[in-house]
Amino acid sequence: MAAPSDYHRGDMDISEHTATFHGFIALSKWGSLAIAVALVFVVLIFCTTAGFFQAAGAAFIVAVIGGFMLRDKPDAGH
């Protein structure tokens, strides 16, 4: 069994963990936006009297606003 003195805080390389975490967060953000855009488009096509171009326009607007809101911001310096 390992003794308590065998543990050294902060010695482990966590670069792979950090990269995986950032990749997961990015996939979650952009995947959620893609689903939201697709839902807006499909709902407007099938559940309203809006035509293809109005639905595509609304989906494009949601995509642009979502892309603006989800873009990477400058690092907060943490």
N, C-alpha and C positions, 0 to 999 in steps of 0.2 A: 504494500500500500504506500502511496506517496505521502511524504511528510509535508506539513504545511510550509516548510522552508523551500520546497521544490517549486512552488508557485512564484512566478515573477510577473507582476502586473505590467501590462503594456508591451510585452516582448513579442506578441504574436503579430504577424503580418496580416492585415485585414483588407488589403487592396482588392482582392477578389470578391470579398463580401461586399465591400462598398460599391464596386462596379455592378454586381448583381442587383443590389438594392436600388441603385439609380436606374438601371435598366427596367426593373419591375415597375418602379414609379412612373417612368416615362411611358411604358406600354399601357399602364392603367389609365394615365391621363389621356393620351391620344386615342386609345381604344374606346374610352368612354365618349369622347367627342365624336368619333366616327359612328358609334351606335346612335348618339343623339341626332346627328345629321341625317342618318338613314331613317330614323323614326319620324322626324319632322317631314321628310320627303314622302314617305309612304303614307303617313296619316293624312297629309294634305291631298295626296292623289286620290286615295280611296274613301276618305270620310268627309270630304267637303266638295264643294262644286269648283274648287280651284283646279285649273288645268295643269298640264305638265310644266309649262314655263313658270307659272306662279309658284308651284311647289319647288321647282329647281331653284328659283330665285330666293325663296325663303330659306331653303336648305343651305344655299351659298352664303346668305347673310349669317346664319347660325354658325357656319364653318369659319367665316372670317372673324366674327366676334369671339368665338371659342378659341381660335388660334391665337388671337391677340391676348386673350386672358390667360391661356395656358403656356405661352412661350416662356423660355428660360429667362429669368430675371438676373440682374447682376448679383453676384454673391454678397450676402449680408455680412461677410467677414467673421463668421462663427468659427 
